[in-house]
Amino acid sequence: MPKIIYTQTDEAPALATRSFLPIVQAFTRSAEIEIETKDISLAGRILAVFPDMLPKDKQQPNDLAELGELVKNPEACIIKLPNISASIPQLKEAIEELQEKGYPVPDYPEDPKTAQETEIKNRYDKIKGSAVNPVLREGNSDRRAPKPIKNYAKKNPHHMGEWSRSSESNVASMPAGDFRHNEKSITLDQATSVRIELTDSSGSKQQLKNGIVLQAGEIIDASVLEKKSLLDFLSEALEQAKNKNILFSAHLKATMMKVSDPIIFGHIVRTYFHQVFEQFGEQLDSIGYDANDGLESLYNGLGQLGEADQTAIKNAIQLAMDEGPDLAMVNSDKGITNLHVPSDIIIDASMPSMIRNSGQMWNKDGESQDTLAIIPDSSYSGIYQTTIDFCRENGAFDPTTMGTVPNVGLMAQKAEEYGSHDKTFEIPKNGMVNVIDENSGANLLSHAVQIGDIWRMCQVKDAPVRDWVKLA
């Protein structure tokens, strides 16, 4: 009997499954098609990686790993629902919820001190962020709006905010020193394996990763986002937003880009609240606060301090918001800014939403206001600035007449950023990062780096590129 795999995930899709899955089963049953469910929810993935720490009745099979093998079969048919690409705050919440339900999974050790804690952190790190899509997307993505859906959208247009030619909304990106400006690439003539090596200023070598197997015709690219350039850019962007009296709003993808973007988000938090960190750095360190986790994590940790310190830090945070540019809000009523949680603002959803809303986001008073959208890496930011410029000149798009843009994504076999997570590093020492051919010893790619820079390498095999072009 033919079989379709239906994935159980999280939140709204999980809720929708309760009503939608029985409908699917009713239709497929009459066609003699079997529906089998697999659990790839965040909670399910956590349980699956700790079988040795759970009693037998609470263990769960690793459905994601099983599906990762299944997708290599051309006959496989999997309905993959949206799932959480968990940020660290979301991961911690899921762990706490499982513990409250009687599952003895370990806490997430952000700063491991022992070999066991390091092992636990490594297991968790493999399931945070975009852990599902790189495993299941053996092929490239092909997203096109079916004609009936497009026609329905034209006949039932959603609201589009009016644009003014005097709009001050813009995108701010790094003019230099980011991944786009520092990228280097090479195509492999023959199959080999490489290692990533950091040579510090004293000549000491540290292997960041080795045994990376590459095929003939495979493309590898590497780049570095410079910490100093990022901090200079953020300081200038804060001043620009303040001077123009527009909202300051960070747009990243700290879920999918689970190594690089939380670090960038943390720098944004530290730059905006620099006086808080300068004045209370010792107290924040004492409670184990990590700016990469956002402002909400700080508020949650303040209870570990005395009342005087709590009050002083809260006042300093408020003073920073009073003196700095107004922050775009995720929830004005609850006072949740877009610096509260790294996963609250996801660029591929937040930027279209801003553009549909007259190029504006919501301020602390619940009113829409022109916005400076902070997209530090300029690799993809140009499309948003061009769209803003178009709308400022020509007015809002008209859903009743506008066309559609097929989205054909190069992501098969962990192509490009999808496969970069285990090859992305926050640099611990000044020096050079080199990609070394382990067979010939040749230095394939090199970057000068400084402490705190973010270096990453991507790869894409020949077959996914050819398929990508064919789909397009």
N, C-alpha and C positions, 0 to 999 in steps of 0.2 A: 504493500500500500504506500503511495506517495506520502511524504511527510513534510510539513512546514514547521519550522522552529519559531515560536513566539517568545520574545524576551520580556521578562518581568523586570521593571526598573523602579524609578523613584517618583515621589511627589505626584504632580498632576497626571503624568502618563500612567502611573500605577493606579490612580483613582479611575481614570478613564477605562483602564483595562477591565475593571469590575463589570462595566456595562458592555464594552465593545467586544471583549473576547468571547462571551457566549454567543454573540451574533455571528462572529467569524466561525466558531465551531458548528453552529447550526447550518451555515451554508456549505462548509467543507465536508460535513458529515454526509450530506446527500450526494456529494461527488466522490465519496470514498477516499477522502484525503485526511490523514491523521494530523492533528495539531499537538505538538509537544512543547511544553514551556520550559524555559531555562532562566535561572535567576542570575541576573548580572547587576542587580541593585547594589548600591554602596554597602549596605549592611551585609548583603550576601557575599560580596567580594571580601569584606573584612573577615567574616567567618571562614571563608574558603582558604585563607592563607595562614590560619592558626589552628590547624587540626590537632597539633601536638599539645596545645594548651587548653583544649576543650574536651569535656566528657563526651563519650560516644553519641549520646542522644542529642547533643547540641552541635555536632560537626556537620559541615555542609560540603558537598562536592564542589570542585572548582569548575563551574559551568563555563566561565569565560575561557579558561584554557582549553576546554573541550571544544568550544565553538571556534577557537583560534585554529584548531586542526581541521575542523569541519569545513571552514570557508575555503580551504585549498581544494576541495572537491567541487568540480564545475556543476554538479547536480544539486548542490546545497541550496536551500531556499530558507532564508532567515528574515523574519520581520523584526527589525531592530528599532525599538522605541527610544526616544530621547532619554538620556540618563544623566545623573549628576557627575560632572567632572569636578570632584571635590577639592575645594581649597582647604587649607589646614584648619581654619575655624569650623568648616562643615564636617571635616573628618573627625575632629574632636567631639563635636556634638553627636555624631553617629556612634562613636565609641562609647560615650557616656550613656546614650539611650540603650545600647546593647547591654552594658553593664547593669543598668537599672532593671532590665528584663531578665537578668540572671545568667547572662553569657559572660564568663570570666576572661574576656579579651584584655590584653595589657593596655595601659595608657600609652599615648604617643609621646616618646621621649624626644623633644626638640633638640636637646643638647645632651646626647648620650655620653655616659661616663664609663660604661663597661662594654665588653664585647657583646654581652647579651642585649643590652640596650641598643647597641649599634645594629645588631641583627633584627631586632624588632622594628627599629626605624626604617631599615632597608625594606622590610616587607610592606610596611605601611606606605612608603614612598612609591612603591610600584603600583599601588591602587589609587593614589590621589591624582588629582588633575585628570588629563585626558588619558585614562588607562584602558578604556574600552575600544574606542575608535581605531587606534593603531593596530589592535589585535584583530578586529573584525573586518577592517577595510583592506581586504586582500586586493580589491580592485579600486580604480579611481571613482570619484563621485560624479554622478550625472544627474543634475537637478533641473528639471524643466517644468514649467507650469502647464498642466494639461489644458487644452482648449476650453472645455466646459467650465473649469475653475476660473480661467482668465476671463471668460465671457460673463460669468457670474459677478466677478469683481468689478467689471466695467458697468454692469447694470445696477450694482449695489455698492457704489463707491464709499470707501471709508473717509473719514474726515481728514482734510489736509489744511494745516494752518497757513494763513496768508503770509507772504514774504514782503518785507520792506526793502527798498533800495538803500536805505540808510542803516540796515542791519550791521551791527558790529561783530556778529558771530564769525569766528574763524577757527581754523585748526592751527595748533602750534606743534612743530616737530623739530628735532635736532638738525641744525644745518650742517653738522659734521660730527664725526666721532661715534656714529651709531652703526647698527648692523649693515644698513644699506651702503654707507660710505666706505666701510672697511672690508667688504666682502672680497674674498679671493676664491677661485674655483679651478678645478682640473678634471679632465676626463681620463679615466684609466685605460691605457692601451691593452693591458692584460690583467688577469685575475691576480690578486695579491691580498695581503692583510696589512693593516697599519696600526700604529699606536699613537696616542696623543701624549705628548711629553712637555712638561714645564721645566725649563732651565732657568734658574734664578740668577741674579746678578753676580753671585759668587761662583757660578758654574755648576752648582749642585743640581742634579736632575730628579724630577718627581714624575712618575708615570700616572697620568690622570685616567687613562683607559688603554687597554691593549687588546690585541686579538680581534680587531674589527675586520671582518671578512668582506672583501669587495670583489665584484665581478668585472670582467672585461667590458668596457663600454660604460661603466658606472661613473656618474658624476659625483664628486664630493665638493662641497663648498664650506668655507669656514669664515667666521667674522668675529669681531669683538665690539661690544658696546662699552665705551670708556666712561668710567665712573665720574671723573673730573668734568668731562664734557657734559654729561647728564646733569650734574649738580649745577653747573653754570647755566645750562639751558633752563632748568626748573626755576632758578632764582629770577632769571629774566622774564619767564612766563608769568610768574607771580606778580612781578612789577607791572607787566603789560595789562593783566586782568584788573589789577587795582587801579591803574591810571585811567583805563577805559570804563571803569565801573560796570564790568560784566562778570558773569559767574566763572569760577575756576572749576574745571571738571576733568578728571582723569579718565581716559578710555584705554583699557588694556584687555588682555584675555588671560587673566591669572589662573584660569582653570585649565585650558588646553596647554598653554605655555607655562607649565607648572614649576619650572625651575627659574627661568629668566624673569617673567612678569611679576611674581610676588616680590622679587628683589627690587625691581623698578618701582613697584607700588610702595614698598617700604621707604625708598628714597624720597618719593613724593610726600609721604606722611612726615618724614623727618624734616624735609625742607619747609613745608608749610608750618609745622609746629616746632621750628628750630629753637625758639626761645624755651619751650617746655623741656626739650632734650638737654639744652645747655644748662638750665637751672636745676633740673631734677633727674639728671642722668643716673646718679647713684641709686636713687629710690627706684627708678624704672628697672635698672639692672637687678636690684634686690628681689623684685617680684617676677623676674624672668621674662619681662615684656619684650616682644619682638615686633618692631614696627611693620614688618611684612604682613602681620596678621590684622592690621588696621586699628582704628580708633576704638571700636567696640571691645576688642580684646583688652585694651588698656583700661577702659571703664570697668570691665569684669574683674580685672586683677587688682584694682585699687583697694578692695576690701582687705587685702593683706597688710596694708599700711595703717598707721595711726590716723586718727580723725584729722589732726592738723595738716598732715601731709596730703591726705585725700582732698581736703578743702583747697589747699594751696595749688595742687596740680589741676583740679577742676577749674579754678579761677584762672590759671595760666592758659589752659586750653581755650576758655571763653575769651580771654584777652587776645589770644592769637587770631581767633575768628573775628573779633571786633575790629582788629587793626589790619588784618589781611583782606584780600579780595573775598567776596561772599562765595561760599561753596555751593555747587549744585547739590540738590537734595535727592535722595532715593525715596524718602518719605518725610515730607515737610511737617505733617501733623505730629510725627513721633520724634522729630529732630534728628533723623538719620541722614548723615551726609554721604557723599559718594566716596569718602575716605574711611568710612566705618568698617567695611568688610571688603576684602580684595575681589570677591566673586560677585559683588552686587552690581557692578558696571561691566558688562561684557560687550566689547566694542562692536561686534557684528550685529548686536541688537540695539545698543544704546545710540550709536551714530545715526542709523536710519530713523529711529524714534525722534531724535533731536531735529533732524532735517524735516520730518513730517510735521513737527511742531514749530514751524516758522523759524527753524534754526535756534530754538530756545530750549532751555531746561528750567526746572522748577527751583525757585529760591526758598529761603527759610520761611517766607510769609505765604507760601503756596501759590505764588504768582510766577508766570513764565517770564524769562529774562534772557537777553542775549548772552552768549556763552563762548568762552575760549576753551575749545576741546583740546586737552593735552594728550597727544599721541607721540610719545618720545621718539620711537623708531620711525623713520620716514619711509620704510619699505613700502607700506600700503596706504599711508596717510594722504597721498596726493589725490586719490580718487574722491575722498570725502571733501577736500578743499575745492576741487573742481566742481563737485556737485553743489556745494554751498555758493560758489561764485555764479554758477548757472542760475540757481534759484533766486539769488539776489538781483540778477539782471533780468530774468524772464518771468519770475513769479513761481509759485508752487507747481509741482507736477499735477497733471489732471488724470486721476485714475480711470476716467471714462474713455480716454483716448490713448494713453501712454502704452508703449509696447512692453515687452518682457525681456529679461536678460538671462539666458540659460547659464547655469553655474556648473562648469566642468572642472573639477578639482583634481590636481596632481597630488595624490596621496597614497597610491597603491604601494604595498610592501614597505610601509613606513617612510614614504618619500618626503623629502624636504622637512619642514618643521615637525611633522608628525613623528618623525624618527629621531628628533634632535635631543629629546629629554635626557637620555643617558650619555649624551656627548656635550652637555652644557655645564659650565663650571664657573663659580665665583672664584676669581683668582686670589690665592692666598699670599703671593709674593711678587715683587717686581721681576721682570725677566722676559723670556721669549716662550711662546707656545708653538711647538712644531708638530706637524703630522708626518711621522716617519714610516717609510715603507719597511716592513719587518723583514722582507726578503732581500732587497737590494741595499737597504740602509739609506736610501735617498730621502732628502728632506722635501716633501711635496708641497707643504703650505706652512707659512710662518707669520706670526704676529707678535709685535712688541706689546707687552701688557704691564699693567700696574695693579697693585693691591686693590681689590674691589671691582675690577673690570669683570664683565660677563662675556666669556668666550664660548662659542658654540660651533659645532660642525653638523652639517646636514648631508644626506646622501640620497641619490635617486638612481635606480637601476634603469637600464636601457629600455626594457619592455614596458614599464609604466609610462615612460615618456612617449613611446610610439603609440600606445593605446590612448593616451591623453590627447595627442594630436588627432588621432583617428576619430575620437568622440567629438572633438570640437569641430 
